[in-house]
């Protein structure tokens, strides 16, 4: 088995921005909202869905998580530990590593721009899906 399974049935914080990276997660089913804090606001940067992977940038760069990931309802994931990821990645050709690192840097720059400019994109979540009430609820979860 590559990783371990996780099943959640409600909103749950998978990891928070700034936490030490321990794993990456493959979303088997469900939705995981990825958010960055920008001053006093939470800004959605990605809605991870079936077959998406989250936390990979922290693994590749050996850094902390650069965003917070929260499950939205029923979510199934497969967890790949840091050591499992590093062992598999060591076996890759050097150009794969370089390409992956470049893509992660570009994604991090884009995510930072979205958060800095407080861009709310309907491609991630609509205003109806990410209401001020939902933002307050998520902030309260993060502050517990």
C-alpha positions in Angstrom: 0.0 0.0 0.0 1.4 3.4 -1.0 -0.4 5.5 1.7 -3.2 5.4 4.2 -6.8 6.3 3.7 -8.8 9.1 5.4 -12.5 9.5 5.3 -14.2 12.7 6.6 -18.0 13.4 6.7 -17.9 17.1 7.7 -15.6 20.1 7.5 -12.2 19.2 8.8 -8.8 20.9 8.6 -6.4 18.6 6.8 -3.5 21.0 7.3 -2.9 24.7 7.9 -0.8 27.3 6.2 2.6 27.3 8.0 2.3 23.8 9.4 5.3 21.5 8.9 4.7 19.4 5.8 4.2 15.7 6.7 2.3 14.3 3.7 0.7 15.0 0.4 -2.9 13.9 -0.2 -4.6 12.4 -3.2 -8.3 13.3 -3.2 -10.1 10.0 -4.1 -13.5 11.7 -3.9 -15.1 14.9 -2.5 -14.0 18.5 -2.3 -11.2 20.1 -0.4 -11.0 23.9 -0.3 -7.5 25.4 -0.2 -7.2 28.9 1.2 -4.5 31.5 1.9 -4.7 34.1 4.6 -4.2 37.6 3.3 -4.2 40.2 6.0 -7.6 39.6 7.7 -9.2 37.6 4.8 -9.2 34.0 3.8 -8.8 33.8 0.0 -9.8 30.5 -1.8 -7.0 29.6 -4.2 -8.1 26.1 -5.2 -11.0 23.7 -5.0 -9.4 20.3 -5.1 -11.7 17.6 -6.4 -11.5 13.9 -7.3 -8.0 12.8 -8.3 -6.4 16.1 -7.4 -3.3 16.2 -5.3 -2.6 18.7 -2.5 0.4 19.4 -0.4 2.9 18.4 -3.1 4.6 21.8 -3.3 5.6 21.5 0.4 7.0 18.1 -0.3 9.0 19.2 -3.4 10.4 22.3 -1.7 10.8 20.7 1.7 8.9 23.7 3.2 5.8 24.3 5.3 2.4 24.1 3.7 1.7 27.3 1.8 -2.1 27.2 2.2 -4.8 25.7 4.4 -6.8 22.7 3.3 -10.3 22.1 4.6 -12.7 19.3 3.6 -16.2 20.2 2.5 -18.4 17.3 3.4 -17.7 13.7 2.5 -14.1 13.4 1.4 -11.9 10.4 0.9 -8.1 10.8 0.5 -5.0 8.7 0.3 -2.0 10.0 2.3 1.5 9.8 1.0 4.1 10.4 3.8 7.0 12.7 3.3 9.4 9.7 3.4 7.4 7.7 0.8 7.3 10.7 -1.5 11.0 11.4 -1.2 11.9 7.8 -1.8 9.8 7.7 -5.0 11.0 11.1 -6.1 14.7 10.1 -5.8 14.1 7.5 -8.4 13.0 10.1 -11.0 15.3 11.5 -13.6 16.8 14.9 -12.7 14.9 16.7 -15.5 11.6 15.6 -13.9 12.7 17.0 -10.6 13.7 20.3 -12.2 10.4 20.5 -14.1 8.4 19.8 -11.0 10.2 22.4 -9.0 9.7 25.0 -11.7 5.9 24.2 -11.9 5.7 24.4 -8.1 7.4 27.8 -8.0 5.1 29.2 -10.7 2.0 27.9 -8.8 3.3 29.4 -5.6 3.7 32.8 -7.3 0.2 32.6 -8.8 -1.3 31.7 -5.4 0.5 34.5 -3.7 -0.8 37.0 -6.3 -4.3 35.7 -5.9 -4.1 36.2 -2.1 -2.2 39.5 -2.2 -4.8 41.0 -4.6 -7.7 39.3 -2.9 -8.9 37.9 -6.2 -12.1 35.9 -5.8 -12.5 33.7 -8.8 -15.8 32.0 -9.8 -13.6 29.3 -11.3 -12.6 28.3 -7.7 -15.8 29.3 -5.8 -18.6 31.7 -6.5 -19.7 34.5 -4.2 -22.7 32.4 -3.3 -20.5 29.5 -2.3 -18.0 31.5 -0.3 -20.1 33.9 1.7 -18.9 36.1 4.6 -20.6 33.7 6.9 -18.6 30.7 5.6 -15.4 32.7 5.8 -16.1 33.5 9.5 -16.9 29.8 10.2 -13.6 28.8 8.6 -11.7 31.4 10.5 -13.2 30.2 13.7 -12.2 26.6 12.9 -8.6 27.7 12.2 -8.4 29.6 15.5 -9.5 26.8 17.7 
